[in-house]
Amino acid sequence: MKKEFLRMLLKMEIDPAKAELINGFFDTYLKLTESEEEELLSYTKEFTQEELDFIEILPNSWKERGWREGRQEGRQEGIQEGIQKGIEKGVQTGVQKTTKKIALKLLKEGLPLDKIAQLTDLNVNEVVELSKLYK
């Protein structure tokens, strides 16, 4: 039914705004099930290029479905990216804390500041700041 409705709408040769309004009314009051949408999508192979171009400008449930799916996919990607960045930041923070603990232990052992900096990959200024905490 929807397939024939779209073809009829094209043949009426009305301006796009009116076609959009009529199509919106049709979509509102004749909701297609997901299987009916899939069936209609399979019929698009039968449409001419002119019909496909016309359908493309109309707001329809396929676009809305695509937008919903796209937004959901984007959210999932964003969540995964956020988790990955959180893990990386956590590991980095853990390494920094461990490095500073090691530097503090080396300070307690009396090693020179430049040697501690060399062993821990901290710069000398960071080791000096840690030495202030130790004293």
C-alpha positions in Angstrom: 0.0 0.0 0.0 2.8 2.4 0.9 4.6 1.7 -2.3 1.6 2.6 -4.4 0.9 5.6 -2.2 4.5 6.9 -2.9 4.1 6.4 -6.6 0.7 8.2 -6.5 2.2 11.1 -4.6 4.9 11.4 -7.3 2.4 11.3 -10.1 0.3 14.1 -8.5 3.2 16.5 -9.3 2.5 18.7 -6.3 5.2 20.9 -4.7 7.5 19.3 -2.2 6.1 21.0 0.8 2.6 19.6 0.1 4.0 16.2 -0.7 5.9 16.3 2.7 2.7 17.2 4.5 0.6 14.5 2.8 3.4 11.9 3.4 3.6 13.0 7.1 -0.1 12.5 7.5 0.2 9.0 5.8 3.1 8.0 8.0 1.3 9.2 11.2 -1.9 7.3 10.6 -0.6 4.3 8.8 2.4 3.0 10.9 4.3 0.2 9.3 5.6 -2.7 11.3 9.3 -3.4 11.1 8.6 -6.3 8.7 6.4 -4.1 6.5 9.2 -1.5 6.4 11.7 -4.2 5.4 9.3 -5.4 2.7 8.9 -1.8 1.4 12.6 -1.3 1.4 12.9 -4.5 -0.7 10.5 -2.9 -3.2 12.7 0.1 -3.7 14.6 -2.0 -6.3 11.5 -1.6 -8.5 11.4 2.2 -8.3 12.7 4.3 -11.0 15.5 6.8 -10.3 13.0 9.6 -10.4 10.8 7.9 -7.8 13.8 7.2 -5.6 14.9 10.9 -5.9 11.4 12.0 -4.9 11.2 9.5 -2.0 14.6 10.7 -0.7 13.3 14.3 -0.1 10.4 13.1 1.9 10.7 12.6 5.7 10.0 9.0 6.4 10.3 6.2 8.9 13.4 4.9 7.2 15.3 8.1 7.8 14.1 8.3 11.4 15.1 4.7 11.9 18.5 5.4 10.4 18.9 8.4 12.6 18.0 6.4 15.7 20.3 3.6 14.8 23.1 6.1 14.0 22.7 7.9 17.2 22.7 4.7 19.2 25.8 3.5 17.3 27.5 6.9 18.0 26.6 6.6 21.7 28.1 3.1 21.9 31.3 4.3 20.2 31.5 7.2 22.5 31.0 5.0 25.6 33.7 2.6 24.4 36.1 5.5 23.6 35.4 7.0 27.1 36.1 3.7 28.8 39.3 3.2 26.8 40.5 6.7 27.7 39.5 6.2 31.3 41.6 3.0 31.5 44.6 4.7 29.8 44.4 7.6 32.3 44.0 5.2 35.2 47.1 3.2 34.2 49.1 6.4 33.6 48.1 7.7 37.1 49.0 4.4 38.6 52.4 4.4 37.0 53.1 8.0 38.1 52.2 7.2 41.7 54.4 4.1 41.7 57.3 6.0 40.2 57.0 8.6 42.9 56.8 6.0 45.6 60.0 4.4 44.3 61.7 7.8 44.1 60.7 8.4 47.8 62.2 5.1 48.8 65.4 5.9 46.9 65.5 9.3 48.7 65.2 7.5 52.0 68.2 5.3 51.0 70.2 8.5 50.4 70.8 8.2 46.7 71.7 11.5 44.9 68.9 13.4 43.3 70.3 13.1 39.8 70.7 9.3 40.2 67.1 9.0 41.3 66.0 11.1 38.4 67.9 8.8 36.0 66.5 5.6 37.5 62.9 6.7 37.7 62.7 8.8 34.5 61.5 11.8 36.6 63.2 15.1 36.0 65.4 16.5 38.7 62.9 19.2 39.7 60.3 16.5 40.4 62.8 14.6 42.5 63.6 17.9 44.4 59.8 18.4 45.1 59.6 14.8 46.4 62.6 15.4 48.6 60.8 18.3 50.3 58.0 15.8 51.2 60.5 13.4 52.6 62.2 15.9 54.9 
